[in-house]
Amino acid sequence: MKFLMLVQSDAEAEPYTPEADDAPDWAAEADASGARLDGDRLRPAEEAKGVRVRGGRLLVTDGPFAETKEAIVGYDVLQCADLDEAIELASRHPMARFGRLELRAVWPFED
């Protein structure tokens, strides 16, 4: 099964400490096992653009659509046998401590 893991900031999480940030090690291990297909950090939410079409008109807005304290700061695409395996892999990511992770199974379009 393929999963999108959204990496999010969280104001209520344990304080970030650079020496405990083992994200490169996590990514290398997940890459080596074949469980991580892609992933990266994202530019700050302040640089985001919202894009909508309403009544045939293109509407482009600055910043994220929702105003929240949390922001999506990165993503990973995972290939796991099932949700339990994806949860176990996510639990070892440093942002499970310093932020929050959201796992969503990919829902492919039917042919």
Secondary structure in CASP SS format (residue, H / E / C, confidence):
PFRMAT SS
TARGET T0000
AUTHOR 0000-0000-0000
METHOD secondary structure of the structure
MODEL  1
M C 1.00
K E 1.00
F E 1.00
L E 1.00
M E 1.00
L E 1.00
V E 1.00
Q E 1.00
S E 1.00
D C 1.00
A C 1.00
E C 1.00
A C 1.00
E C 1.00
P C 1.00
Y C 1.00
T C 1.00
P H 1.00
E H 1.00
A H 1.00
D C 1.00
D C 1.00
A H 1.00
P H 1.00
D H 1.00
W H 1.00
A H 1.00
A H 1.00
E H 1.00
A H 1.00
D H 1.00
A H 1.00
S H 1.00
G C 1.00
A C 1.00
R E 1.00
L E 1.00
D E 1.00
G E 1.00
D E 1.00
R E 1.00
L C 1.00
R C 1.00
P C 1.00
A H 1.00
E H 1.00
E H 1.00
A C 1.00
K E 1.00
G E 1.00
V E 1.00
R E 1.00
V E 1.00
R E 1.00
G C 1.00
G C 1.00
R E 1.00
L E 1.00
L E 1.00
V E 1.00
T E 1.00
D E 1.00
G C 1.00
P C 1.00
F C 1.00
A C 1.00
E C 1.00
T C 1.00
K C 1.00
E C 1.00
A C 1.00
I E 1.00
V E 1.00
G E 1.00
Y E 1.00
D E 1.00
V E 1.00
L E 1.00
Q E 1.00
C C 1.00
A C 1.00
D C 1.00
L H 1.00
D H 1.00
E H 1.00
A H 1.00
I H 1.00
E H 1.00
L H 1.00
A H 1.00
S H 1.00
R C 1.00
H C 1.00
P C 1.00
M H 1.00
A H 1.00
R H 1.00
F H 1.00
G E 1.00
R E 1.00
L E 1.00
E E 1.00
L E 1.00
R E 1.00
A E 1.00
V C 1.00
W C 1.00
P C 1.00
F C 1.00
E C 1.00
D C 1.00
END
